[in-house]
């Protein structure tokens, strides 16, 4: 069976999508799954910083034709590998759709190696974000209760819907005080989505504010990397159980195949 591909996006920067991506990968790895993280925030990629790793070859080298995609893979922790978007190549966000599709198709060289691919996307709305979400099995949008976060998340949903009629979107509230607040925020954004663009969102739970959730940036050890009963680890674990590979591919266009 091919790898399950999961994209993590946000309409607004600072939502916590990278921390979410890292801890989701760590939880899956702890269950014995082999996980590849693609840090698609090309130009300002920072997943490797959370693990205190240095990066050499990156996706930029693949785009330039100076390296094969296999040469860019770096081990972060047991069962967790990384392909980094690198830094200092800001022109990537302006690549045409053909080159974005070629980037997605390059992952076919890794077919059969991984159980999960997690793509940490740049914040905001761009052709890169839309095309990668269209190419993925599961698409998380991370948001919080800030009015601008809700507005930006809904803007991203509208663009996605205009490009892809059938798309699997999971809205995940982050930095909320209680599970009840997470439920309320989900219902708010889902009501807007169902009413105005006829798109129902999935909900696997939210992430409540806690110090251990952001631990990776302070210590280099993500909270879900080690066996723990912390609140954040339990919440991430609950969300991870919802990840799925669709029985039938109802989405059109270029897809991740690995």
N, C-alpha and C positions, 0 to 999 in steps of 0.2 A: 504494500500500500504506500502511496506517495506521502510525502510530508504534509502535515497540516500547516497552512500558511496563515499567519495572523498579523495584521497591520494595526499599529497603535498611532492614533492621530489626535489632534486637538485644534480647535478653531483659534485658540489663543495661547501664546507662549506662557510658560510658568505654571501650566496646569498639573505638571507632575507626570507627564507621559513617559519620559525616559526612566524615571525611578520605577514606574509601573512596569515597563517593558523588562527591565533588569530583574525585578523580583519575580515576575511571571516566569521568566526563563529559569531562574534559580529554583523555583518550586517544581517546575516540570523536570528539571535535571535531577532533583532529589528523588523523584519517583522512578528514576531509571531511564527517562527519555533523553535522547541525544538532541540537543537544541543548538540551532544556529541563529545568532542575532545579526541582522543586517542593520547597521546604523546608517540610515539613509539621509541623515541630516548632513549632507555633503557640504563641506566647507567649514562647518562648526561641529563636527562629530565629537561626542564626548563620552560614549559608553565605556570606552577603555579606561577613562579616568576613575570611574567608580570602582574598578578592580585594580587600580594602580599599575596598569600595564602601559608599555610603550608600543607604539605602532610603527611598522615599517611600510610594507606594501599595503595599498588601500584600493578601494574601488576606483579612485582617480586613475591609478595605473592601468586598470583594466580598460577604462574609457579611452585612455590615451594609446592603448595597444602595446604597452610596455610590460604587461604581466598577464598571466592567466588567472582566472578567478580562484583556482585552487591555491595559488601562491599567496593570496591575500588573507587566508584563514589563520586566525590566531586563537590559541586556547586561552580562555579566561579562567576556567575552573573545571573540575571533572564534569564531563558531559556538556560543557558549554563552550562554543566557539563563536568567534566574531569575524564579520567582514565589516571593516570600518569605512565610512565615507570620507575619512581624511579631513584635512583642513586647508584653507587657502585657495580653494577652487570654486569661487562663487559663481562662475559661469554655468555650473551644472544645473542650477535652478532654471536656467533659460534654455536648456537643451530642447530640441524639437522632439515631437512625440515618437518619431522613428528611433531615435537614440535611447529614449526612455524604454521603449519596447525591447530594444536589443539588450539593455541592461537586465530587464526582467528575464529575458530568454537565456541569458548567460548562466543563470542558476541551474539550468537543465544539466550542466556538466557535473552537478553534485547529486544527481538522481540516485536514490537508494541509500544515501549516507545518513540522513537526519530524519528524526520523527517530527520535529517542529521547526518551522522558520518563523521568527518574530522580527517584524520590520518596525523599527523606531523611526517614524516619519518626522520631517520638519513641521514646526507649528504653522498654522495658517492654511490658506487655500492656494494651491498651485497645480499646474498640469501634472507634475511629478506625484503629488499627493493623490490626486484623483485616479491616475492610471495605476498606481500601486494598490490602492484600495479596490479598484475594479478587478485587479489580478489576484486578490487574496480571498481565502475561504471565510475568515472572520475579520471584522473590522471594528476595533474599539475606538470610540470617541470619548476622551477623558475631559470632564468639565467640573466646574464647581458652582457655588451659588452666587458668585459675582454676576450682576446683570450683563456685563460685557462678555463674560464667558458663555452665558446662555445664548446671547445674540450671535456670537461668533460660531458656536456649535451648530446653531440652526442654519446659519449661512452656509456652513460646510455641508450640512445635510441637503440643502436645496441644490447645491452644485452637484453633489453625488447623484441625487435623484434625476437631475437633468441629463446626466451622462449614462446612467445605468438604471433601468427600470426595476430590476430585481437585484438587491444587494443586501447582504447580511450585516447589519450594524448593531453593535452592542454599546449602549450608553452606560458609562461607568462614572458615577459621581466620586470625586476625590476631595480630600481635605474637609470632609463633613464632620460634624460633631457627634452624630448618632446615626444608626441604621435607619431610623424613621426619617431623618433629614435626607438621607440618600434616596429612600423610596419617594419622598415628596418631590425631590429634584428630578428624578427620572420621570415621574408622572407629568411634571410640568413640560419637560422637553418632548416627551412622547406625545402628549396632547397636541402640542404645536405641530409636530411632524405629521401626525395622523390627520389633523384638520386641514392643513394647508398644502401638504405635498403627498398625502396618501401613502405614507411610509411608516410602518410599525417598527419600533425599536425593541431590541431584546434587553433584558436586565438580569445580570447574574450576581448583583450585589454591589456595594460601594466600598470605598476605603475611608475609614475614619482617621482623623488626625492623630498621629502618634509619633514620638521621637524615634522609635526603632525603625519605622518605615523609611526614614531618610538616612539610616545608619551608613549606607554605602559611601555617601559623599564625605562623611567625617572619618570613617575608619577603613574604607576599602573592603568592607565585608557586608554585602547586602543582607538584610535581615532574613530573607528566605533562603539563603545559601546553606545555612546550617539548620539542623533539626531544632525546631523551637515551637513553643506553644504561644508565641506572642500574638497579640490581636491582629497585627498586620499580616502575619504568616497565615493565620486561619482565614482571614478575608481573601487573600490572594488564592489560597487553596480552593476555596468555595467557587471563586470565579473561574479558575483553571478547569474545573470539572465540566464547565459548560462548553469548552472549546470542542469544535466538531469539524469534520470534513463532510461537506454535503454529499448525500447519497447520489444525487444527480447534479451535474454542473449546469445551473440555470443562468449563469452569467456568460456574456459573450466577450469576444476580444481576446487579447493576449493574457495568458495566465502563468503564474509560477508553477513550474513542474520540476520537482526534485524529490 
